[in-house]
Amino acid sequence: MVNPFITQGTQLVSGPVQYESDKGVWNRIIALDFIGLIAIGAAHIQWRKPLICNAANMAYRSTLVSDIDLNASKASGDDVFILQSAFRKDSEGIVFQSDSKAMVKTQGPKTFKEFWHQRIRWASKNGEYDLLENRIILTLVWLYNTLILLCFLSMNPAGLLSGFFLITAKLLAGDRFYSAFADYFGISGWFKTIFIGQPFHIVYMAIIPPLSQILRYKWKERTQK
């Protein structure tokens, strides 16, 4: 994690993170979903359009935080706000450390309640991203999953057929997406996990973003809104 700072212009290094356990259906679904978020964060850094990183594995120069612009109204999210400050300071000063030896493993949510509060907390910051392109991408992802849900709730043949088509496209895209870094994270059988987790993934991706703007969540034994 320190090696990239040999380059003087490097301001922040984001590293890979993985949940410790993927035993059981529930843990496999959330572990795969989390790996996807880490990969998305890495890709956006590579594209010079940073979106997310994870505080479980990141490093930055002390000078970066001397005049940092943190959002004091948010209970968490300093990792993302530091990432955005680094981007504003130098759009090319952010690096993702892809060496697998930099991998950090952390505990994932053990219950649905923990997962729910975690994702409400994360989604509550969706409107805080600097780059318009990233806000548009998040909106399109939400719309896609909401459209699938509405197709099935319509309970008419055209809606159901459209829903199955959209899910098929989502499954194929997900398979191609995860296959690109399966070896890196040491995962296998991801398509089965994607397939089983689709109903859960579609519903939570559709309802959490709007609910995150109005619901309270618990974090570190505190209730936040």
C-alpha positions as CSV (number, residue, x, y, z in Angstrom):
1,M,0.0,0.0,0.0
2,V,3.0,2.3,0.5
3,N,4.7,1.5,-2.8
4,P,2.6,3.8,-5.0
5,F,3.6,6.8,-2.9
6,I,7.1,6.5,-4.4
7,T,5.4,8.5,-7.2
8,Q,5.4,12.1,-5.8
9,G,2.0,12.9,-7.3
10,T,0.2,10.0,-5.6
11,Q,-2.2,11.4,-3.0
12,L,-4.4,8.4,-2.1
13,V,-4.2,4.7,-2.6
14,S,-7.3,2.5,-2.4
15,G,-6.8,-1.2,-1.8
16,P,-8.7,-4.4,-2.3
17,V,-11.1,-5.7,0.5
18,Q,-12.9,-9.0,0.8
19,Y,-15.3,-10.4,3.4
20,E,-13.7,-13.1,5.6
21,S,-16.5,-15.7,5.2
22,D,-18.5,-16.9,2.2
23,K,-19.9,-20.0,3.8
24,G,-23.6,-20.4,3.3
25,V,-26.0,-18.9,0.7
26,W,-26.5,-15.6,2.5
27,N,-22.8,-15.0,3.0
28,R,-22.0,-15.9,-0.6
29,I,-24.6,-13.5,-1.9
30,I,-23.4,-10.5,0.2
31,A,-19.7,-11.4,-0.2
32,L,-20.1,-11.5,-4.0
33,D,-22.0,-8.2,-4.0
34,F,-19.3,-6.6,-1.9
35,I,-16.6,-7.8,-4.2
36,G,-18.5,-6.2,-7.0
37,L,-18.5,-2.9,-5.3
38,I,-14.7,-3.1,-4.7
39,A,-14.2,-3.9,-8.4
40,I,-16.5,-1.0,-9.5
41,G,-14.4,1.3,-7.2
42,A,-11.2,0.1,-8.8
43,A,-12.6,0.6,-12.3
44,H,-13.7,4.1,-11.6
45,I,-10.3,5.0,-10.2
46,Q,-8.7,3.6,-13.4
47,W,-11.1,5.7,-15.5
48,R,-10.2,8.9,-13.5
49,K,-13.8,9.1,-12.3
50,P,-13.5,7.9,-8.7
51,L,-16.7,6.8,-7.1
52,I,-16.1,4.7,-4.0
53,C,-13.4,3.2,-1.9
54,N,-13.3,1.4,1.4
55,A,-11.8,2.6,4.6
56,A,-10.8,-0.9,5.6
57,N,-7.9,-0.6,3.1
58,M,-6.8,2.9,2.1
59,A,-3.8,5.2,2.5
60,Y,-3.3,8.8,1.9
61,R,-0.8,11.6,2.5
62,S,-1.2,13.6,5.7
63,T,-1.1,16.8,3.7
64,L,-4.3,15.7,1.9
65,V,-6.3,15.9,5.1
66,S,-4.9,19.2,6.4
67,D,-7.6,21.2,4.6
68,I,-10.0,18.4,3.7
69,D,-13.6,19.0,2.9
70,L,-15.6,16.5,5.0
71,N,-19.3,16.5,5.2
72,A,-20.0,17.0,9.0
73,S,-23.7,16.3,8.4
74,K,-23.0,12.6,7.6
75,A,-22.3,10.0,10.3
76,S,-19.9,8.1,8.1
77,G,-18.4,8.3,4.6
78,D,-15.1,9.9,5.4
79,D,-13.4,7.5,3.0
80,V,-15.6,8.7,0.1
81,F,-15.2,12.4,1.1
82,I,-11.4,12.0,1.3
83,L,-11.4,10.3,-2.1
84,Q,-13.3,13.2,-3.6
85,S,-11.0,15.7,-2.0
86,A,-8.0,13.9,-3.5
87,F,-9.7,14.0,-6.9
88,R,-10.3,17.7,-6.6
89,K,-6.7,18.3,-5.6
90,D,-5.2,16.1,-8.4
91,S,-7.4,14.0,-10.7
92,E,-4.4,11.7,-11.5
93,G,-3.2,11.4,-7.9
94,I,-5.5,8.4,-7.0
95,V,-4.3,4.8,-7.4
96,F,-5.9,1.4,-6.9
97,Q,-3.3,-1.1,-5.5
98,S,-4.2,-4.2,-7.5
99,D,-1.4,-6.4,-6.0
100,S,-3.3,-9.2,-4.3
101,K,-0.8,-9.1,-1.4
102,A,-2.5,-5.9,-0.4
103,M,-5.8,-7.6,0.2
104,V,-7.5,-6.9,3.5
105,K,-10.3,-9.2,4.8
106,T,-13.0,-7.8,7.0
107,Q,-16.2,-9.0,8.7
108,G,-19.4,-8.7,6.6
109,P,-22.9,-8.2,8.0
110,K,-24.0,-11.4,9.8
111,T,-27.7,-10.7,9.7
112,F,-30.2,-9.1,7.3
113,K,-30.7,-6.3,9.8
114,E,-27.0,-5.5,9.8
115,F,-26.9,-5.6,6.0
116,W,-30.0,-3.3,5.8
117,H,-28.5,-0.7,8.1
118,Q,-25.2,-0.9,6.3
119,R,-26.7,-0.4,2.8
120,I,-29.1,2.4,4.0
121,R,-26.1,4.2,5.4
122,W,-24.1,3.8,2.2
123,A,-26.9,4.8,0.0
124,S,-27.7,7.9,2.1
125,K,-24.6,9.4,0.5
126,N,-25.6,8.9,-3.1
127,G,-26.4,12.5,-3.6
128,E,-23.0,13.7,-2.3
129,Y,-20.9,12.5,-5.2
130,D,-19.1,15.3,-7.0
131,L,-19.1,13.9,-10.6
132,L,-22.3,14.2,-12.5
133,E,-21.4,11.1,-14.5
134,N,-21.3,9.0,-11.3
135,R,-24.7,10.3,-10.1
136,I,-26.2,9.5,-13.5
137,I,-24.7,5.9,-13.4
138,L,-26.2,5.3,-9.9
139,T,-29.6,6.6,-11.1
140,L,-29.6,4.4,-14.1
141,V,-28.7,1.3,-12.0
142,W,-31.6,2.2,-9.7
143,L,-34.0,2.7,-12.6
144,Y,-33.0,-0.6,-14.2
145,N,-33.7,-2.6,-11.1
146,T,-36.9,-0.7,-10.4
147,L,-38.1,-1.4,-13.9
148,I,-37.5,-5.1,-13.5
149,L,-39.5,-5.0,-10.2
150,L,-42.3,-3.1,-11.8
151,C,-42.5,-5.5,-14.7
152,F,-43.1,-8.4,-12.4
153,L,-45.5,-6.5,-10.2
154,S,-47.6,-5.7,-13.3
155,M,-48.7,-9.3,-13.5
156,N,-49.4,-9.1,-17.2
157,P,-47.8,-11.2,-20.0
158,A,-46.0,-8.3,-21.6
159,G,-44.6,-7.1,-18.3
160,L,-43.5,-10.6,-17.2
161,L,-41.8,-11.2,-20.6
162,S,-40.0,-7.8,-20.4
163,G,-38.9,-8.6,-16.8
164,F,-37.5,-12.0,-17.8
165,F,-35.6,-10.3,-20.7
166,L,-34.2,-7.6,-18.4
167,I,-33.1,-10.2,-15.8
168,T,-31.4,-12.4,-18.5
169,A,-29.5,-9.3,-19.7
170,K,-28.5,-8.6,-16.1
171,L,-27.4,-12.1,-15.4
172,L,-25.2,-12.3,-18.6
173,A,-23.7,-8.9,-17.8
174,G,-23.0,-10.0,-14.2
175,D,-21.4,-13.2,-15.3
176,R,-19.0,-11.3,-17.6
177,F,-18.4,-8.7,-15.0
178,Y,-17.4,-11.2,-12.2
179,S,-15.4,-13.5,-14.6
180,A,-13.0,-10.5,-15.2
181,F,-11.7,-10.7,-11.6
182,A,-12.8,-14.1,-10.2
183,D,-9.2,-15.4,-10.1
184,Y,-8.0,-12.3,-8.4
185,F,-10.5,-12.7,-5.5
186,G,-10.3,-16.5,-5.6
187,I,-14.0,-17.0,-6.2
188,S,-15.8,-19.7,-8.1
189,G,-19.4,-20.7,-8.9
190,W,-20.3,-17.0,-9.1
191,F,-23.0,-17.5,-11.7
192,K,-25.0,-19.8,-9.4
193,T,-24.7,-17.2,-6.6
194,I,-25.8,-14.4,-9.0
195,F,-28.8,-16.4,-10.2
196,I,-29.9,-17.4,-6.7
197,G,-29.4,-13.9,-5.4
198,Q,-31.3,-12.0,-8.2
199,P,-34.7,-11.6,-6.5
200,F,-33.0,-10.3,-3.3
201,H,-30.6,-8.0,-5.3
202,I,-33.3,-6.5,-7.5
203,V,-35.6,-5.7,-4.6
204,Y,-32.9,-4.1,-2.4
205,M,-31.4,-2.2,-5.3
206,A,-34.8,-0.8,-6.1
207,I,-36.0,0.2,-2.6
208,I,-32.9,1.1,-0.7
209,P,-31.9,4.3,-2.6
210,P,-35.2,6.2,-2.0
211,L,-35.6,4.8,1.5
212,S,-32.1,5.8,2.4
213,Q,-33.2,9.5,2.1
214,I,-35.9,9.2,4.7
215,L,-35.1,6.2,7.1
216,R,-32.9,6.2,10.1
217,Y,-30.1,3.6,10.4
218,K,-27.9,2.3,13.2
219,W,-24.2,2.5,13.1
220,K,-21.7,2.0,15.9
221,E,-24.6,1.7,18.4
222,R,-26.0,5.1,17.3
223,T,-29.2,5.8,15.4
224,Q,-28.6,8.3,12.6
225,K,-30.7,10.0,10.0
